[in-house]
Amino acid sequence: MNHLLRDLAPLTAEAWEVVDTEARTRLTELLAARKLVDFAGPHGWQRSAIELGSVEVIDAPDAALAAKQRRVQPLVELRASFTVPRSTLEDIARGRPDPDLDTLAEAVRAIAQAENTAVFHGYAAAGITGLTEASSQSPITLGDDYGDYPMSVAKAINALRLAGIVGPFGLAIGPDGYTGIVETAENGGYPLIRHLHEILGGPLVWAPGVTGAVLVSTRGGDFQFDSGQDLSIGYRSHDADEVELYLEESFTFRVLEPDAAVALV
């Protein structure tokens, strides 16, 4: 037994498999940041911080001494609670192929969007500086006309190349912008999304939690997502009618090369 206390939950092995599979399937689509940055870990629930490889000078205990303190970046814990009706668990035991797990879906959306937002736009309370905050590149305007997106993306790529950053490149874009891209065809009927893929040479990612869009190099080594405990489901309590579970993770994020990202606003 570990801190997730899954063994204490009134869920059969079959029910746990259904719940875990549902969460995993939904998270795969929603975790946009992980498709564009390096992933390190998971290092386990006990990992509290990552070493930054630097120090800061602090007051020494004696005038004859010098003192420095190692710098670390702490991990943040995120938890999204949800309940599963006992009736749903009974339906799973009966073999129902589409059990009602809407509350799980809501928890997945909430925690995935929070993770994406932290990576792309930062999470000050957790000490995380996001891609758009850390970028040394000037933001580039997207505009209201989706037909102009290829020019804006090309300008962003050119800015990275002038800074010595090579591709392939990836673009994370919020749901509304992504829908607009998918629905737009350029003159002659050529799909806009295909044109953007050709310019990028890498992925165009639907990214809940992103404001505007963010262009990054996907060459590797520029951005790192450090996972302590990867997303897992734990047990909290139950009564005669419902079981309370939660989706939890611990992580932090670092921008190692500020030149390798551009915000499109």
C-alpha positions, 0 to 999 in steps of 0.5 A: 500500500502507498499514499494513494490508498487504492487498496482501501477503496471499494473498487474491484480490480476490474473497476480500477482498470476501467477508471484508469483506462478512461483517465489515461485515454482522456489525458493522452489528448489533453496533455499538450505541453508534454508533446512539445517539451522534454519529459524527465521522470517520473522520479516518485512521490518522495521527490521534493525538488530538482537541483538547479546546479547553482548557488546563492551567497548567504550570510556566513556564521563567522566573518572568517567564513564564506557561505553559499546555499545550493539552489533548488526548484520545488515540485508542486502537487496538483490534485483534482477530486471527483466522485463515482456513484456506487451505482456506476461501480455496480454497472461496471461489474455487470459489464456495462461498456459505457459507465457514467464517468463524467466527474472523472472527465471533469477532473481530467480536464481541470488538471490537464489544463492547469499543467498546460497553463503552467508550462506555457504561461507560468505558475508564479505561486509554484515558482514556475516560469512559463514558456511565454514568460521566459522567452527572449523573443519578441511576441508576434501578432496572429491577427483575426484572419486565419489566412494570415497564420502561415505568415505569422508562424513563418516570422516566428520560425525566422526569429528562432533561426536568426537566434541559431535555434534549429527545428523541427518546430511545433506550435501549441494553439488554444482550442478556438484557434485550432478549430479555426485553423481546421475549418479554414481553407486557403485560396484554391481550397488547400487546407490551412492545417496542412500548410502549417504542418509543412512550415513547422516540420513538426506538430501542431498541437491542440492545447487547452490552457494556451492563450493565443499560440506558442511556437517552440523548437522540438529539437530537444534540450531546451525545455524540461518538464520534471515529473515527481509522481506522474498522474495517478488516481488515489482513494479518499473516502466513501459512503453508501452512495459514492466513492471519492477519488482524486487525480494527482501529480507532482511536477515542475518545469524549467526553460533552459533556452529562452531563445527557443520559444516565441509567443504568438498573441 
